[in-house]
Amino acid sequence: MIRIEGTIRTVSARAECVAGALAPDNLSGMETAAAGDAVVTGIRGEHLRSVTASVDDYLMNLAIAEEVCSYLLDKAGRA
């Protein structure tokens, strides 16, 4: 049996917000947290297709979370 592990680190001016938005969608082999100005997600699994699908879903969710957090924080700054 193989074990696949990796870390995705994404620099973000809104790392806390983005990590908070992503964390509820984590699967059992994922952990997401803010680390300074970065969102850091560890992914592990035993099946390449599952890990690949998880990374693909994560990247789509990351893009959406970044847009939502940008909108919300920009809007809050203007209020």
Distance bins in CASP14 RR format, pairs under 12 A and 6 or more apart:
PFRMAT RR
TARGET T0000
AUTHOR 0000-0000-0000
RMODE 2
METHOD distances of the structure
MODEL  1
1 45 0 0 0 0 1 0 0 0 0 0 0
1 46 1 0 1 0 0 0 0 0 0 0 0
1 47 0 0 0 0 1 0 0 0 0 0 0
1 48 0 0 0 0 0 1 0 0 0 0 0
2 44 0 0 0 0 0 1 0 0 0 0 0
2 45 0 0 0 0 1 0 0 0 0 0 0
2 46 1 0 0 1 0 0 0 0 0 0 0
2 47 0 0 0 0 1 0 0 0 0 0 0
2 48 1 0 0 1 0 0 0 0 0 0 0
2 50 0 0 0 0 0 1 0 0 0 0 0
2 51 0 0 0 0 0 1 0 0 0 0 0
3 29 0 0 0 0 0 1 0 0 0 0 0
3 43 0 0 0 0 0 1 0 0 0 0 0
3 44 1 0 0 1 0 0 0 0 0 0 0
3 45 1 0 0 1 0 0 0 0 0 0 0
3 46 1 0 0 1 0 0 0 0 0 0 0
3 47 0 0 0 0 0 1 0 0 0 0 0
3 48 0 0 0 0 0 1 0 0 0 0 0
3 51 0 0 0 0 0 1 0 0 0 0 0
4 29 0 0 0 0 0 1 0 0 0 0 0
4 42 0 0 0 0 0 1 0 0 0 0 0
4 43 1 0 0 1 0 0 0 0 0 0 0
4 44 1 0 0 1 0 0 0 0 0 0 0
4 45 1 0 1 0 0 0 0 0 0 0 0
4 46 1 0 0 1 0 0 0 0 0 0 0
4 47 1 0 0 1 0 0 0 0 0 0 0
4 48 1 0 0 1 0 0 0 0 0 0 0
4 49 0 0 0 0 0 1 0 0 0 0 0
4 50 0 0 0 0 1 0 0 0 0 0 0
4 51 1 0 1 0 0 0 0 0 0 0 0
4 52 0 0 0 0 1 0 0 0 0 0 0
4 54 0 0 0 0 1 0 0 0 0 0 0
4 55 0 0 0 0 1 0 0 0 0 0 0
5 29 0 0 0 0 1 0 0 0 0 0 0
5 30 0 0 0 0 0 1 0 0 0 0 0
5 31 0 0 0 0 0 1 0 0 0 0 0
5 41 0 0 0 0 0 1 0 0 0 0 0
5 42 1 0 0 1 0 0 0 0 0 0 0
5 43 1 0 0 1 0 0 0 0 0 0 0
5 44 1 0 1 0 0 0 0 0 0 0 0
5 45 1 0 0 1 0 0 0 0 0 0 0
5 46 0 0 0 0 0 1 0 0 0 0 0
5 51 0 0 0 0 1 0 0 0 0 0 0
5 55 0 0 0 0 0 1 0 0 0 0 0
6 29 0 0 0 0 0 1 0 0 0 0 0
6 30 0 0 0 0 0 1 0 0 0 0 0
6 31 0 0 0 0 0 1 0 0 0 0 0
6 40 0 0 0 0 0 1 0 0 0 0 0
6 41 0 0 0 0 1 0 0 0 0 0 0
6 42 1 0 1 0 0 0 0 0 0 0 0
6 43 1 0 1 0 0 0 0 0 0 0 0
6 44 1 0 0 1 0 0 0 0 0 0 0
6 45 0 0 0 0 1 0 0 0 0 0 0
6 51 0 0 0 0 1 0 0 0 0 0 0
6 52 0 0 0 0 0 1 0 0 0 0 0
6 54 0 0 0 0 0 1 0 0 0 0 0
6 55 0 0 0 0 1 0 0 0 0 0 0
6 58 0 0 0 0 0 1 0 0 0 0 0
7 30 0 0 0 0 0 1 0 0 0 0 0
7 31 0 0 0 0 1 0 0 0 0 0 0
7 32 0 0 0 0 0 1 0 0 0 0 0
7 33 0 0 0 0 0 1 0 0 0 0 0
7 35 0 0 0 0 0 1 0 0 0 0 0
7 38 0 0 0 0 0 1 0 0 0 0 0
7 39 0 0 0 0 0 1 0 0 0 0 0
7 40 1 0 0 1 0 0 0 0 0 0 0
7 41 1 0 0 1 0 0 0 0 0 0 0
7 42 1 0 1 0 0 0 0 0 0 0 0
7 43 1 0 0 1 0 0 0 0 0 0 0
7 44 0 0 0 0 1 0 0 0 0 0 0
7 55 0 0 0 0 0 1 0 0 0 0 0
7 58 0 0 0 0 0 1 0 0 0 0 0
8 18 0 0 0 0 0 1 0 0 0 0 0
8 19 0 0 0 0 0 1 0 0 0 0 0
8 22 0 0 0 0 0 1 0 0 0 0 0
8 30 0 0 0 0 1 0 0 0 0 0 0
8 31 0 0 0 0 0 1 0 0 0 0 0
8 32 0 0 0 0 1 0 0 0 0 0 0
8 33 0 0 0 0 0 1 0 0 0 0 0
8 35 0 0 0 0 0 1 0 0 0 0 0
8 38 0 0 0 0 1 0 0 0 0 0 0
8 39 0 0 0 0 1 0 0 0 0 0 0
8 40 1 0 0 1 0 0 0 0 0 0 0
8 41 1 0 1 0 0 0 0 0 0 0 0
8 42 1 0 0 1 0 0 0 0 0 0 0
8 43 1 0 0 1 0 0 0 0 0 0 0
8 44 0 0 0 0 0 1 0 0 0 0 0
8 51 0 0 0 0 0 1 0 0 0 0 0
8 54 0 0 0 0 0 1 0 0 0 0 0
8 55 1 0 0 1 0 0 0 0 0 0 0
8 56 0 0 0 0 0 1 0 0 0 0 0
8 57 0 0 0 0 0 1 0 0 0 0 0
8 58 1 0 0 1 0 0 0 0 0 0 0
8 59 1 0 0 1 0 0 0 0 0 0 0
8 61 0 0 0 0 0 1 0 0 0 0 0
8 62 0 0 0 0 1 0 0 0 0 0 0
9 15 0 0 0 0 0 1 0 0 0 0 0
9 19 0 0 0 0 0 1 0 0 0 0 0
9 32 0 0 0 0 0 1 0 0 0 0 0
9 33 0 0 0 0 0 1 0 0 0 0 0
9 34 0 0 0 0 0 1 0 0 0 0 0
9 35 1 0 0 1 0 0 0 0 0 0 0
9 36 0 0 0 0 0 1 0 0 0 0 0
9 37 0 0 0 0 0 1 0 0 0 0 0
9 38 1 0 1 0 0 0 0 0 0 0 0
9 39 1 0 0 1 0 0 0 0 0 0 0
9 40 1 0 1 0 0 0 0 0 0 0 0
9 41 1 0 0 1 0 0 0 0 0 0 0
9 42 0 0 0 0 1 0 0 0 0 0 0
9 43 0 0 0 0 0 1 0 0 0 0 0
9 62 0 0 0 0 0 1 0 0 0 0 0
10 18 1 0 0 1 0 0 0 0 0 0 0
10 19 0 0 0 0 1 0 0 0 0 0 0
10 22 0 0 0 0 1 0 0 0 0 0 0
10 32 0 0 0 0 0 1 0 0 0 0 0
10 33 0 0 0 0 0 1 0 0 0 0 0
10 34 0 0 0 0 0 1 0 0 0 0 0
10 35 0 0 0 0 0 1 0 0 0 0 0
10 36 0 0 0 0 0 1 0 0 0 0 0
10 37 0 0 0 0 1 0 0 0 0 0 0
10 38 1 0 0 1 0 0 0 0 0 0 0
10 39 1 0 1 0 0 0 0 0 0 0 0
10 40 1 0 0 1 0 0 0 0 0 0 0
10 41 0 0 0 0 1 0 0 0 0 0 0
10 42 0 0 0 0 0 1 0 0 0 0 0
10 58 0 0 0 0 0 1 0 0 0 0 0
10 59 0 0 0 0 1 0 0 0 0 0 0
10 61 0 0 0 0 0 1 0 0 0 0 0
10 62 1 0 0 1 0 0 0 0 0 0 0
10 63 0 0 0 0 1 0 0 0 0 0 0
10 65 0 0 0 0 0 1 0 0 0 0 0
10 66 0 0 0 0 1 0 0 0 0 0 0
11 18 0 0 0 0 0 1 0 0 0 0 0
11 34 0 0 0 0 0 1 0 0 0 0 0
11 35 0 0 0 0 0 1 0 0 0 0 0
11 36 0 0 0 0 1 0 0 0 0 0 0
11 37 1 0 1 0 0 0 0 0 0 0 0
11 38 1 0 1 0 0 0 0 0 0 0 0
11 39 0 0 0 0 1 0 0 0 0 0 0
11 40 0 0 0 0 0 1 0 0 0 0 0
11 62 0 0 0 0 0 1 0 0 0 0 0
11 66 0 0 0 0 0 1 0 0 0 0 0
12 18 1 0 1 0 0 0 0 0 0 0 0
12 19 0 0 0 0 1 0 0 0 0 0 0
12 20 0 0 0 0 0 1 0 0 0 0 0
12 21 0 0 0 0 0 1 0 0 0 0 0
12 22 0 0 0 0 0 1 0 0 0 0 0
12 32 0 0 0 0 0 1 0 0 0 0 0
12 34 0 0 0 0 1 0 0 0 0 0 0
12 35 0 0 0 0 0 1 0 0 0 0 0
12 36 0 0 0 0 1 0 0 0 0 0 0
12 37 1 0 0 1 0 0 0 0 0 0 0
12 38 1 0 0 1 0 0 0 0 0 0 0
12 39 1 0 1 0 0 0 0 0 0 0 0
12 40 0 0 0 0 0 1 0 0 0 0 0
12 41 0 0 0 0 0 1 0 0 0 0 0
12 62 0 0 0 0 1 0 0 0 0 0 0
12 63 0 0 0 0 0 1 0 0 0 0 0
12 65 0 0 0 0 1 0 0 0 0 0 0
12 66 1 0 0 1 0 0 0 0 0 0 0
12 67 0 0 0 0 0 1 0 0 0 0 0
12 69 1 0 0 1 0 0 0 0 0 0 0
12 70 0 0 0 0 1 0 0 0 0 0 0
12 73 0 0 0 0 0 1 0 0 0 0 0
13 34 0 0 0 0 0 1 0 0 0 0 0
13 36 0 0 0 0 0 1 0 0 0 0 0
13 37 1 0 0 1 0 0 0 0 0 0 0
13 38 0 0 0 0 0 1 0 0 0 0 0
13 39 0 0 0 0 0 1 0 0 0 0 0
13 66 0 0 0 0 1 0 0 0 0 0 0
13 69 0 0 0 0 1 0 0 0 0 0 0
13 70 0 0 0 0 1 0 0 0 0 0 0
13 73 0 0 0 0 1 0 0 0 0 0 0
13 74 0 0 0 0 0 1 0 0 0 0 0
14 20 0 0 0 0 0 1 0 0 0 0 0
14 21 0 0 0 0 1 0 0 0 0 0 0
14 22 0 0 0 0 0 1 0 0 0 0 0
14 34 0 0 0 0 1 0 0 0 0 0 0
14 36 0 0 0 0 0 1 0 0 0 0 0
14 37 0 0 0 0 1 0 0 0 0 0 0
14 38 0 0 0 0 0 1 0 0 0 0 0
14 39 0 0 0 0 1 0 0 0 0 0 0
14 62 0 0 0 0 0 1 0 0 0 0 0
14 65 0 0 0 0 1 0 0 0 0 0 0
14 66 1 0 0 1 0 0 0 0 0 0 0
14 67 0 0 0 0 0 1 0 0 0 0 0
14 68 0 0 0 0 1 0 0 0 0 0 0
14 69 1 0 1 0 0 0 0 0 0 0 0
14 70 1 0 0 1 0 0 0 0 0 0 0
14 71 0 0 0 0 0 1 0 0 0 0 0
14 72 0 0 0 0 1 0 0 0 0 0 0
14 73 1 0 1 0 0 0 0 0 0 0 0
14 74 0 0 0 0 1 0 0 0 0 0 0
14 76 0 0 0 0 0 1 0 0 0 0 0
15 21 0 0 0 0 0 1 0 0 0 0 0
15 22 0 0 0 0 0 1 0 0 0 0 0
15 32 0 0 0 0 0 1 0 0 0 0 0
15 33 0 0 0 0 1 0 0 0 0 0 0
15 34 1 0 1 0 0 0 0 0 0 0 0
15 35 1 0 0 1 0 0 0 0 0 0 0
15 36 1 0 1 0 0 0 0 0 0 0 0
15 37 1 0 1 0 0 0 0 0 0 0 0
15 38 1 0 1 0 0 0 0 0 0 0 0
15 39 1 0 1 0 0 0 0 0 0 0 0
15 40 0 0 0 0 1 0 0 0 0 0 0
15 41 0 0 0 0 0 1 0 0 0 0 0
15 62 0 0 0 0 0 1 0 0 0 0 0
15 65 0 0 0 0 0 1 0 0 0 0 0
15 66 0 0 0 0 1 0 0 0 0 0 0
15 69 0 0 0 0 1 0 0 0 0 0 0
15 73 0 0 0 0 0 1 0 0 0 0 0
16 22 0 0 0 0 0 1 0 0 0 0 0
16 23 0 0 0 0 0 1 0 0 0 0 0
16 32 0 0 0 0 0 1 0 0 0 0 0
16 33 0 0 0 0 1 0 0 0 0 0 0
16 34 1 0 1 0 0 0 0 0 0 0 0
16 35 0 0 0 0 0 1 0 0 0 0 0
16 36 0 0 0 0 1 0 0 0 0 0 0
16 37 0 0 0 0 1 0 0 0 0 0 0
16 38 0 0 0 0 0 1 0 0 0 0 0
16 39 0 0 0 0 1 0 0 0 0 0 0
16 65 0 0 0 0 0 1 0 0 0 0 0
16 69 0 0 0 0 1 0 0 0 0 0 0
16 73 0 0 0 0 1 0 0 0 0 0 0
17 23 0 0 0 0 0 1 0 0 0 0 0
17 34 0 0 0 0 1 0 0 0 0 0 0
17 39 0 0 0 0 1 0 0 0 0 0 0
17 65 1 0 0 1 0 0 0 0 0 0 0
17 66 0 0 0 0 1 0 0 0 0 0 0
17 67 0 0 0 0 0 1 0 0 0 0 0
17 68 0 0 0 0 1 0 0 0 0 0 0
17 69 1 1 0 0 0 0 0 0 0 0 0
17 70 0 0 0 0 1 0 0 0 0 0 0
17 71 0 0 0 0 0 1 0 0 0 0 0
17 72 1 0 0 1 0 0 0 0 0 0 0
17 73 1 0 0 1 0 0 0 0 0 0 0
17 74 0 0 0 0 0 1 0 0 0 0 0
17 76 0 0 0 0 0 1 0 0 0 0 0
18 25 0 0 0 0 0 1 0 0 0 0 0
18 32 0 0 0 0 1 0 0 0 0 0 0
18 33 0 0 0 0 0 1 0 0 0 0 0
18 34 1 0 0 1 0 0 0 0 0 0 0
18 35 0 0 0 0 0 1 0 0 0 0 0
18 36 0 0 0 0 0 1 0 0 0 0 0
18 37 0 0 0 0 0 1 0 0 0 0 0
18 38 0 0 0 0 1 0 0 0 0 0 0
18 39 1 0 1 0 0 0 0 0 0 0 0
18 40 0 0 0 0 0 1 0 0 0 0 0
18 41 0 0 0 0 0 1 0 0 0 0 0
18 58 0 0 0 0 0 1 0 0 0 0 0
18 61 0 0 0 0 1 0 0 0 0 0 0
18 62 1 0 0 1 0 0 0 0 0 0 0
18 63 0 0 0 0 1 0 0 0 0 0 0
18 64 0 0 0 0 1 0 0 0 0 0 0
18 65 1 0 1 0 0 0 0 0 0 0 0
18 66 1 0 1 0 0 0 0 0 0 0 0
18 67 0 0 0 0 1 0 0 0 0 0 0
18 68 0 0 0 0 1 0 0 0 0 0 0
18 69 1 0 1 0 0 0 0 0 0 0 0
18 70 0 0 0 0 1 0 0 0 0 0 0
18 72 0 0 0 0 0 1 0 0 0 0 0
18 73 0 0 0 0 0 1 0 0 0 0 0
19 25 0 0 0 0 0 1 0 0 0 0 0
19 26 0 0 0 0 0 1 0 0 0 0 0
19 30 0 0 0 0 0 1 0 0 0 0 0
19 31 0 0 0 0 0 1 0 0 0 0 0
19 32 1 0 1 0 0 0 0 0 0 0 0
19 33 1 0 1 0 0 0 0 0 0 0 0
19 34 1 0 1 0 0 0 0 0 0 0 0
19 35 0 0 0 0 1 0 0 0 0 0 0
19 36 0 0 0 0 1 0 0 0 0 0 0
19 37 0 0 0 0 0 1 0 0 0 0 0
19 38 0 0 0 0 1 0 0 0 0 0 0
19 39 1 0 1 0 0 0 0 0 0 0 0
19 40 1 0 0 1 0 0 0 0 0 0 0
19 41 0 0 0 0 1 0 0 0 0 0 0
19 42 0 0 0 0 0 1 0 0 0 0 0
19 58 0 0 0 0 0 1 0 0 0 0 0
19 61 0 0 0 0 0 1 0 0 0 0 0
19 62 0 0 0 0 1 0 0 0 0 0 0
19 65 0 0 0 0 1 0 0 0 0 0 0
19 66 0 0 0 0 0 1 0 0 0 0 0
19 69 0 0 0 0 1 0 0 0 0 0 0
20 26 0 0 0 0 0 1 0 0 0 0 0
20 32 1 0 0 1 0 0 0 0 0 0 0
20 33 0 0 0 0 1 0 0 0 0 0 0
20 34 1 0 0 1 0 0 0 0 0 0 0
20 39 0 0 0 0 1 0 0 0 0 0 0
20 41 0 0 0 0 0 1 0 0 0 0 0
20 61 0 0 0 0 0 1 0 0 0 0 0
20 62 0 0 0 0 0 1 0 0 0 0 0
20 65 1 0 0 1 0 0 0 0 0 0 0
20 66 0 0 0 0 0 1 0 0 0 0 0
20 68 0 0 0 0 0 1 0 0 0 0 0
20 69 0 0 0 0 1 0 0 0 0 0 0
21 32 0 0 0 0 1 0 0 0 0 0 0
21 34 0 0 0 0 0 1 0 0 0 0 0
21 39 0 0 0 0 1 0 0 0 0 0 0
21 58 0 0 0 0 0 1 0 0 0 0 0
21 61 1 0 0 1 0 0 0 0 0 0 0
21 62 0 0 0 0 1 0 0 0 0 0 0
21 63 0 0 0 0 0 1 0 0 0 0 0
21 64 0 0 0 0 1 0 0 0 0 0 0
21 65 1 1 0 0 0 0 0 0 0 0 0
21 66 0 0 0 0 1 0 0 0 0 0 0
21 67 0 0 0 0 0 1 0 0 0 0 0
21 68 1 0 0 1 0 0 0 0 0 0 0
21 69 1 0 0 1 0 0 0 0 0 0 0
21 70 0 0 0 0 0 1 0 0 0 0 0
21 71 0 0 0 0 0 1 0 0 0 0 0
21 72 0 0 0 0 1 0 0 0 0 0 0
21 73 0 0 0 0 0 1 0 0 0 0 0
22 30 0 0 0 0 1 0 0 0 0 0 0
22 31 0 0 0 0 0 1 0 0 0 0 0
22 32 1 0 1 0 0 0 0 0 0 0 0
22 33 0 0 0 0 1 0 0 0 0 0 0
22 34 0 0 0 0 1 0 0 0 0 0 0
22 39 1 0 0 1 0 0 0 0 0 0 0
22 40 0 0 0 0 0 1 0 0 0 0 0
22 41 1 0 0 1 0 0 0 0 0 0 0
22 42 0 0 0 0 0 1 0 0 0 0 0
22 43 0 0 0 0 0 1 0 0 0 0 0
22 57 0 0 0 0 0 1 0 0 0 0 0
22 58 1 0 0 1 0 0 0 0 0 0 0
22 59 0 0 0 0 0 1 0 0 0 0 0
22 60 0 0 0 0 0 1 0 0 0 0 0
22 61 1 0 1 0 0 0 0 0 0 0 0
22 62 1 0 0 1 0 0 0 0 0 0 0
22 63 0 0 0 0 0 1 0 0 0 0 0
22 64 0 0 0 0 1 0 0 0 0 0 0
22 65 1 0 1 0 0 0 0 0 0 0 0
22 66 0 0 0 0 1 0 0 0 0 0 0
22 68 0 0 0 0 0 1 0 0 0 0 0
22 69 0 0 0 0 0 1 0 0 0 0 0
23 30 0 0 0 0 1 0 0 0 0 0 0
23 31 0 0 0 0 1 0 0 0 0 0 0
23 32 1 0 1 0 0 0 0 0 0 0 0
23 33 1 0 0 1 0 0 0 0 0 0 0
23 34 0 0 0 0 1 0 0 0 0 0 0
23 39 0 0 0 0 1 0 0 0 0 0 0
23 40 0 0 0 0 0 1 0 0 0 0 0
23 41 0 0 0 0 1 0 0 0 0 0 0
23 42 0 0 0 0 0 1 0 0 0 0 0
23 58 0 0 0 0 0 1 0 0 0 0 0
23 61 0 0 0 0 0 1 0 0 0 0 0
23 62 0 0 0 0 0 1 0 0 0 0 0
23 65 0 0 0 0 1 0 0 0 0 0 0
24 30 0 0 0 0 0 1 0 0 0 0 0
24 32 0 0 0 0 1 0 0 0 0 0 0
24 61 0 0 0 0 1 0 0 0 0 0 0
24 65 0 0 0 0 0 1 0 0 0 0 0
25 31 0 0 0 0 0 1 0 0 0 0 0
25 32 0 0 0 0 1 0 0 0 0 0 0
25 41 0 0 0 0 0 1 0 0 0 0 0
25 54 0 0 0 0 1 0 0 0 0 0 0
25 57 1 0 0 1 0 0 0 0 0 0 0
25 58 1 0 0 1 0 0 0 0 0 0 0
25 59 0 0 0 0 0 1 0 0 0 0 0
25 60 0 0 0 0 0 1 0 0 0 0 0
25 61 1 0 1 0 0 0 0 0 0 0 0
25 62 0 0 0 0 0 1 0 0 0 0 0
25 64 0 0 0 0 0 1 0 0 0 0 0
25 65 0 0 0 0 1 0 0 0 0 0 0
26 32 1 0 1 0 0 0 0 0 0 0 0
26 33 0 0 0 0 0 1 0 0 0 0 0
26 39 0 0 0 0 0 1 0 0 0 0 0
26 41 1 0 0 1 0 0 0 0 0 0 0
26 42 0 0 0 0 1 0 0 0 0 0 0
26 43 0 0 0 0 1 0 0 0 0 0 0
26 44 0 0 0 0 0 1 0 0 0 0 0
26 54 0 0 0 0 1 0 0 0 0 0 0
26 57 0 0 0 0 0 1 0 0 0 0 0
26 58 0 0 0 0 1 0 0 0 0 0 0
26 61 0 0 0 0 1 0 0 0 0 0 0
27 41 0 0 0 0 0 1 0 0 0 0 0
27 42 0 0 0 0 0 1 0 0 0 0 0
27 43 0 0 0 0 1 0 0 0 0 0 0
27 44 0 0 0 0 1 0 0 0 0 0 0
27 45 0 0 0 0 1 0 0 0 0 0 0
27 50 0 0 0 0 1 0 0 0 0 0 0
27 51 0 0 0 0 1 0 0 0 0 0 0
27 53 0 0 0 0 1 0 0 0 0 0 0
27 54 1 0 1 0 0 0 0 0 0 0 0
27 55 0 0 0 0 0 1 0 0 0 0 0
27 57 0 0 0 0 1 0 0 0 0 0 0
27 58 0 0 0 0 1 0 0 0 0 0 0
27 61 0 0 0 0 0 1 0 0 0 0 0
28 43 0 0 0 0 0 1 0 0 0 0 0
28 44 0 0 0 0 1 0 0 0 0 0 0
28 45 0 0 0 0 1 0 0 0 0 0 0
28 46 0 0 0 0 0 1 0 0 0 0 0
28 50 0 0 0 0 0 1 0 0 0 0 0
28 54 0 0 0 0 0 1 0 0 0 0 0
29 41 0 0 0 0 0 1 0 0 0 0 0
29 42 1 0 0 1 0 0 0 0 0 0 0
29 43 1 0 0 1 0 0 0 0 0 0 0
29 44 1 0 1 0 0 0 0 0 0 0 0
29 45 1 0 0 1 0 0 0 0 0 0 0
29 46 0 0 0 0 1 0 0 0 0 0 0
29 47 0 0 0 0 0 1 0 0 0 0 0
29 50 0 0 0 0 1 0 0 0 0 0 0
29 51 0 0 0 0 1 0 0 0 0 0 0
29 54 1 0 0 1 0 0 0 0 0 0 0
29 55 0 0 0 0 0 1 0 0 0 0 0
29 58 0 0 0 0 0 1 0 0 0 0 0
30 40 0 0 0 0 0 1 0 0 0 0 0
30 41 1 0 0 1 0 0 0 0 0 0 0
30 42 1 0 0 1 0 0 0 0 0 0 0
30 43 1 0 1 0 0 0 0 0 0 0 0
30 44 1 0 0 1 0 0 0 0 0 0 0
30 45 0 0 0 0 1 0 0 0 0 0 0
30 50 0 0 0 0 0 1 0 0 0 0 0
30 51 0 0 0 0 1 0 0 0 0 0 0
30 54 1 0 0 1 0 0 0 0 0 0 0
30 55 0 0 0 0 1 0 0 0 0 0 0
30 57 0 0 0 0 0 1 0 0 0 0 0
30 58 1 0 0 1 0 0 0 0 0 0 0
30 61 0 0 0 0 0 1 0 0 0 0 0
31 39 0 0 0 0 0 1 0 0 0 0 0
31 40 0 0 0 0 1 0 0 0 0 0 0
31 41 1 0 0 1 0 0 0 0 0 0 0
31 42 1 0 1 0 0 0 0 0 0 0 0
31 43 0 0 0 0 1 0 0 0 0 0 0
31 44 0 0 0 0 1 0 0 0 0 0 0
31 58 0 0 0 0 0 1 0 0 0 0 0
32 38 0 0 0 0 0 1 0 0 0 0 0
32 39 1 0 0 1 0 0 0 0 0 0 0
32 40 1 0 0 1 0 0 0 0 0 0 0
32 41 1 0 1 0 0 0 0 0 0 0 0
32 42 1 0 0 1 0 0 0 0 0 0 0
32 43 0 0 0 0 1 0 0 0 0 0 0
32 54 0 0 0 0 0 1 0 0 0 0 0
32 58 0 0 0 0 1 0 0 0 0 0 0
32 61 0 0 0 0 1 0 0 0 0 0 0
32 62 0 0 0 0 1 0 0 0 0 0 0
32 65 0 0 0 0 1 0 0 0 0 0 0
33 39 1 0 0 1 0 0 0 0 0 0 0
33 40 1 0 1 0 0 0 0 0 0 0 0
33 41 1 0 0 1 0 0 0 0 0 0 0
33 42 0 0 0 0 1 0 0 0 0 0 0
34 40 1 0 0 1 0 0 0 0 0 0 0
34 41 0 0 0 0 0 1 0 0 0 0 0
34 65 0 0 0 0 0 1 0 0 0 0 0
34 69 0 0 0 0 0 1 0 0 0 0 0
35 41 0 0 0 0 0 1 0 0 0 0 0
35 42 0 0 0 0 0 1 0 0 0 0 0
38 62 0 0 0 0 0 1 0 0 0 0 0
39 58 0 0 0 0 0 1 0 0 0 0 0
39 59 0 0 0 0 0 1 0 0 0 0 0
39 61 0 0 0 0 0 1 0 0 0 0 0
39 62 1 0 0 1 0 0 0 0 0 0 0
39 63 0 0 0 0 0 1 0 0 0 0 0
39 65 0 0 0 0 1 0 0 0 0 0 0
39 66 0 0 0 0 1 0 0 0 0 0 0
39 69 0 0 0 0 0 1 0 0 0 0 0
40 58 0 0 0 0 0 1 0 0 0 0 0
40 62 0 0 0 0 0 1 0 0 0 0 0
41 54 0 0 0 0 1 0 0 0 0 0 0
41 55 0 0 0 0 1 0 0 0 0 0 0
41 57 0 0 0 0 0 1 0 0 0 0 0
41 58 1 0 0 1 0 0 0 0 0 0 0
41 59 0 0 0 0 1 0 0 0 0 0 0
41 61 0 0 0 0 0 1 0 0 0 0 0
41 62 0 0 0 0 1 0 0 0 0 0 0
41 65 0 0 0 0 0 1 0 0 0 0 0
42 51 0 0 0 0 0 1 0 0 0 0 0
42 54 0 0 0 0 0 1 0 0 0 0 0
42 55 0 0 0 0 0 1 0 0 0 0 0
42 58 0 0 0 0 1 0 0 0 0 0 0
43 50 0 0 0 0 1 0 0 0 0 0 0
43 51 1 0 0 1 0 0 0 0 0 0 0
43 52 0 0 0 0 0 1 0 0 0 0 0
43 53 0 0 0 0 0 1 0 0 0 0 0
43 54 1 0 1 0 0 0 0 0 0 0 0
43 55 1 0 0 1 0 0 0 0 0 0 0
43 56 0 0 0 0 0 1 0 0 0 0 0
43 57 0 0 0 0 0 1 0 0 0 0 0
43 58 1 0 0 1 0 0 0 0 0 0 0
43 59 0 0 0 0 0 1 0 0 0 0 0
44 50 0 0 0 0 0 1 0 0 0 0 0
44 51 1 0 0 1 0 0 0 0 0 0 0
44 54 0 0 0 0 1 0 0 0 0 0 0
44 55 0 0 0 0 0 1 0 0 0 0 0
45 51 1 0 1 0 0 0 0 0 0 0 0
45 52 0 0 0 0 0 1 0 0 0 0 0
45 53 0 0 0 0 0 1 0 0 0 0 0
45 54 0 0 0 0 1 0 0 0 0 0 0
45 55 0 0 0 0 0 1 0 0 0 0 0
46 54 0 0 0 0 0 1 0 0 0 0 0
47 53 0 0 0 0 1 0 0 0 0 0 0
47 54 0 0 0 0 1 0 0 0 0 0 0
48 54 0 0 0 0 0 1 0 0 0 0 0
48 55 0 0 0 0 0 1 0 0 0 0 0
49 55 0 0 0 0 0 1 0 0 0 0 0
49 56 0 0 0 0 0 1 0 0 0 0 0
50 56 0 0 0 0 0 1 0 0 0 0 0
50 57 0 0 0 0 0 1 0 0 0 0 0
51 57 0 0 0 0 0 1 0 0 0 0 0
51 58 0 0 0 0 0 1 0 0 0 0 0
52 58 0 0 0 0 0 1 0 0 0 0 0
52 59 0 0 0 0 0 1 0 0 0 0 0
53 59 0 0 0 0 0 1 0 0 0 0 0
53 60 0 0 0 0 0 1 0 0 0 0 0
54 60 0 0 0 0 0 1 0 0 0 0 0
54 61 0 0 0 0 0 1 0 0 0 0 0
55 61 0 0 0 0 0 1 0 0 0 0 0
55 62 0 0 0 0 0 1 0 0 0 0 0
56 62 0 0 0 0 0 1 0 0 0 0 0
56 63 0 0 0 0 0 1 0 0 0 0 0
57 63 0 0 0 0 0 1 0 0 0 0 0
57 64 0 0 0 0 0 1 0 0 0 0 0
58 64 0 0 0 0 0 1 0 0 0 0 0
58 65 0 0 0 0 1 0 0 0 0 0 0
59 65 0 0 0 0 0 1 0 0 0 0 0
59 66 0 0 0 0 0 1 0 0 0 0 0
60 66 0 0 0 0 0 1 0 0 0 0 0
60 67 0 0 0 0 0 1 0 0 0 0 0
61 67 0 0 0 0 0 1 0 0 0 0 0
61 68 0 0 0 0 0 1 0 0 0 0 0
61 69 0 0 0 0 0 1 0 0 0 0 0
62 68 0 0 0 0 0 1 0 0 0 0 0
62 69 0 0 0 0 0 1 0 0 0 0 0
63 69 0 0 0 0 0 1 0 0 0 0 0
63 70 0 0 0 0 0 1 0 0 0 0 0
64 70 0 0 0 0 0 1 0 0 0 0 0
64 71 0 0 0 0 0 1 0 0 0 0 0
65 71 0 0 0 0 0 1 0 0 0 0 0
65 72 0 0 0 0 0 1 0 0 0 0 0
65 73 0 0 0 0 0 1 0 0 0 0 0
66 72 0 0 0 0 0 1 0 0 0 0 0
66 73 0 0 0 0 0 1 0 0 0 0 0
67 73 0 0 0 0 0 1 0 0 0 0 0
67 74 0 0 0 0 0 1 0 0 0 0 0
68 74 0 0 0 0 0 1 0 0 0 0 0
68 75 0 0 0 0 0 1 0 0 0 0 0
69 75 0 0 0 0 0 1 0 0 0 0 0
69 76 0 0 0 0 0 1 0 0 0 0 0
70 76 0 0 0 0 0 1 0 0 0 0 0
70 77 0 0 0 0 0 1 0 0 0 0 0
71 77 0 0 0 0 0 1 0 0 0 0 0
71 78 0 0 0 0 0 1 0 0 0 0 0
72 78 0 0 0 0 0 1 0 0 0 0 0
72 79 0 0 0 0 0 1 0 0 0 0 0
73 79 0 0 0 0 0 1 0 0 0 0 0
END
